[in-house]
Amino acid sequence: MSDVSGSELRALMARVPSVEKVMASAEFAALIVEYGRTQVLGAVREALDTWRAGAQSGDASVSALDVAQLKSSVEAALRQRNESRLRSVFNLTGTVLHTNLGRALLPDEAVQAVMKALTQPANLEFDLGTGKRGDRDDLIDDLICELTGAEAATVVNNNAAAVLLTLSALASKKEVIVSRGELVEIGGAFRIPDIMSRAGAKLREVGTTNRTHLKDYEEAIGPQTALLMKVHASNYAISGFTKEVALDEIAPLAHTRGLAVAVDLGSGTLVDLSQWGLPRETTVRETVEAGADIVTFSGDKLLGGPQAGLIVGRRDLIAKIKKHPLKRALRVGKLTLAALEPVLQLYRAPERLTQRLTTLRLLTRAAGDIRLAAERVQPALQHAFGERYAVTAEPMFSQIGSGALPVDVLPSYGLVVKTVDGKRGGRQLLALEKRLREMARPVIGRIADDALRLDLRCLEAADEAELIEQLKGVRA
Ligand SMILES: *Cc1c(COP(=O)(O)O)cnc(C)c1O
């Protein structure tokens, strides 16, 4: 390591351009236009400080500094600092409704509506008929009722908020009866017992993990009971010696005792998915028809809309929910309402839903079609990874995600990457997975069975072209 001598250092320092001179230079004019004087000035000072510190500590790599050099380092720093932290990725995980990747992708109708709501004033809480103050729920509650058969509806921030608000408004300081088999935790710390206590309601557990009978509910009903509640098991399945009491048995029991039944449906689909060969899920309408007084479900799961929690049910109960102070704290913004309305409108033409609703289009995409995509992308991925890896197009299984049962899988196709020598696959695969994640548009896959797996179900045409372009730019 060659030390910079005292006199060399003084000479170097003397040649450092002043901040004023740098800022006035032709090289920096364009940067100032792009990022503004304040930011550029800050970045220049930082770069000069770093350079000085390096020079003083005798860092051999530090040499005389010129304006052009300074410009490229300042520009790189500014670009990095101003990069969006929320970035587009390629979801090749095979999980269509991936909570960590933002769940449902919205159709173009919703995108257009959000753009308008962002840039133009709207009648969010303004009654155009009377010129008086309106209610934001009025924009959408008729449409939700039409699609679910419910008497009334309201919308909040997400389904967790919907459950919290429902319990706070209808069961505070009272008891809620829930089967032990339904006391679930949904990823990201949503646990029914916790929500219950936050809402000030007392959980009354009945039955056992695997079996609950109507008699269990019947015997638990007392003077403190406010609600009977059913929760969709979402992300787990109980099999074997099991017994769950169906809603159409619980509802009559509750109603003869003057009580209400709330159902947390979780994903809450509006259409029978089995018509497209997807796993059958009870629809919101069927749940209302089976006697639920309140049903809560997410906007960005199977519904295919923006993050939201929909609450539908009996008019008097919805009125009570809307009056609760928490409603104001949990309400949705105009962007959510703008996005939700056109998504719900698509459901008026169910025969076109698999084309127009992005989530359903992805879920129903045929394995044969995905196979063709896999064969088109394969050469680019093989080129990017080089000869030490074998990239093959192979059948695999996608998942619906977001609380749809993990046991329900969809036949799909994708690319499987394995090491050619078969040795130390683990570490090499982790490194490959990291390389994909660090690309300009990160590629998110998964490692399973000693291979890196990229499921192409969610790679639609425009994205496919972009991915191939990006992979072509990679040197093996
Ligand atoms: C997903 C889910 C929730 C939480 O919904 P969010 O919209 O994510 O807040 C609550 N209950 C059930 C049964 C779920 O599946």
PDBQT file of the ligand as one rigid body, heavy atoms in Angstrom, charges set to zero:
ROOT
HETATM    1  C1  LIG A 501     -57.146 -13.046   4.018  1.00  0.00    +0.000 C 
HETATM    2  C2  LIG A 501     -58.079 -13.205   5.143  1.00  0.00    +0.000 A 
HETATM    3  C3  LIG A 501     -58.263 -12.162   6.066  1.00  0.00    +0.000 A 
HETATM    4  C4  LIG A 501     -57.505 -10.876   5.966  1.00  0.00    +0.000 C 
HETATM    5  O1  LIG A 501     -57.892 -10.164   4.837  1.00  0.00    +0.000 OA
HETATM    6  P1  LIG A 501     -57.049  -8.872   4.381  1.00  0.00    +0.000 P 
HETATM    7  O2  LIG A 501     -57.832  -8.334   3.219  1.00  0.00    +0.000 OA
HETATM    8  O3  LIG A 501     -55.708  -9.368   4.004  1.00  0.00    +0.000 OA
HETATM    9  O4  LIG A 501     -57.014  -7.936   5.522  1.00  0.00    +0.000 OA
HETATM   10  C5  LIG A 501     -59.162 -12.359   7.079  1.00  0.00    +0.000 A 
HETATM   11  N1  LIG A 501     -59.844 -13.504   7.212  1.00  0.00    +0.000 NA
HETATM   12  C6  LIG A 501     -59.690 -14.537   6.341  1.00  0.00    +0.000 A 
HETATM   13  C7  LIG A 501     -60.471 -15.797   6.563  1.00  0.00    +0.000 C 
HETATM   14  C8  LIG A 501     -58.800 -14.423   5.272  1.00  0.00    +0.000 A 
HETATM   15  O5  LIG A 501     -58.629 -15.439   4.414  1.00  0.00    +0.000 OA
ENDROOT
TORSDOF 0
